[in-house]
């Protein structure tokens, strides 16, 4: 069980930072870095962390989006904007190119390519499995990579759709046709930046999907996650992945329409595990006057640094430390909770209680929707998982 | 289709004369086929004539499936050909002869003993695993389609509605006109959900077959009505508590997992199913 750091804009240096070494692997980004940069990165990462597990996600999700460096990568098909993406033959040709390009940096894992569909129907999931099987077979047939690189089935799954009764069983039944072991699961929704996922029905379906696939023997890595990873770990996910901006944004179609290479807005947030919430600077000041911060901050060097900075006569910008503070929590939290359902439940129950006290004290945070309603939804999800079998 | 000029037996005798075979006698007749016992020198063989309708696609599927299979627990196809019957052309298959009868015949005397069930489960799982390797689903596993060699070895027969997963769905045909038996079919077959039909559908049918063979009950039967039972499967209602209890008492809880109504909850890989039977004698762990 481990955590992966999804590399984003200007975040490669964090991979080898000693204080963030709890991450066991990195997921490379062809959107933010060129092929040559990636080859160099891999050499540096391996030199600094010999056991690092490097995974390549080819990121062909949205053909029409601004693709940054991706447009210069050899694996990007020239006809990506016009091709019939429902054609397995087209994907076969694409995966050959992807595997070709991987030979120059030999990742330990390769995610099968996937695209964002208009609708998450059964035919789409079937095609994903076929693409995953093709990728796995082509890797197996590749003389250079067959013993170096393990295949992952990339499964982009519509989150809201999973709120429908038994939909997770239908989707799980299709995805479990995959011939390999590893599934790279990404939940897609249209939640706005900075809003936490709070649809308890959809989240329950997602957690149940993870649970049935894990119990079926698949090793699930959930990509593009934030603090809701506690739910995925409770459901049995082996690995979870995040990046520096997942305190802000989700895997939405809009995400890919943004200026990906800019890395998003630079607003610093403090992640408070006691609330399972990201709060702004003024909120921290108000909060710590009345409430104890979570004990896990004692070990988090970035929490200490941020607090010292807030008290300093000449305050420095702390956005970079805010990313690190969240990343440090993410990796250490995953290591602590593992797949221990009681620990995950305890963490969320604690957040529910803390929010209750905060609301009782009539303390409000700057962002209107930063009201803790999502932890109640998450609490309901775990309660349902515990109460009712799949 | 023009009327037949010859009876099936007359056609069988003509084929024997043409192919240097010795006609022994009739073995049985199914919905589409009539089977005869013939000999080549000292070898016993089965001569199957396609006698009703011209379901050529079905015959082609069976031949295509059998041609790619080479497994000791799947019936061996030796030759195929056709013979003129007036204006018609009648297709025939020459297969190995299976003198041990069908599983249905064996069950007429009551349930099988535990050791026999384990052997049956292991061998038939190996057979469907072999089919799965070739991306073929049998889609009609039932006691009538399990036969035995003289030494008691079970053999899967009748791949007439088997399909390669790449082929278009045949499920509607299967339900509306085909000889497939809904009583043994998986929910995904009954509701024509082609996205879910794969080797795990065969696992389900094998689970129902083994349940009959081991404990004499259909996992979903609440009463004697076959329609009610099929309806329960199609609606993905759970297997009955009675079945689960009895399966557990017999040390066969693997059966419960095999007949889960959603494929994702069944054994995920043939190797896992095989391990449950071969290594754990029908236990799931």
Boltz contact constraints between the chains, C-beta under 6 A:
constraints:
  - contact:
      token1: [A, 122]
      token2: [B, 195]
      max_distance: 6.0
  - contact:
      token1: [A, 126]
      token2: [B, 195]
      max_distance: 6.0
  - contact:
      token1: [A, 169]
      token2: [B, 262]
      max_distance: 6.0
  - contact:
      token1: [A, 172]
      token2: [B, 264]
      max_distance: 6.0
  - contact:
      token1: [A, 173]
      token2: [B, 196]
      max_distance: 6.0
  - contact:
      token1: [A, 173]
      token2: [B, 262]
      max_distance: 6.0
  - contact:
      token1: [A, 173]
      token2: [B, 263]
      max_distance: 6.0
  - contact:
      token1: [A, 173]
      token2: [B, 264]
      max_distance: 6.0
  - contact:
      token1: [A, 174]
      token2: [B, 195]
      max_distance: 6.0
  - contact:
      token1: [A, 176]
      token2: [B, 264]
      max_distance: 6.0
  - contact:
      token1: [A, 176]
      token2: [B, 268]
      max_distance: 6.0
  - contact:
      token1: [A, 177]
      token2: [B, 198]
      max_distance: 6.0
  - contact:
      token1: [A, 212]
      token2: [B, 264]
      max_distance: 6.0
  - contact:
      token1: [A, 216]
      token2: [B, 264]
      max_distance: 6.0
  - contact:
      token1: [A, 216]
      token2: [B, 268]
      max_distance: 6.0
  - contact:
      token1: [A, 217]
      token2: [B, 268]
      max_distance: 6.0
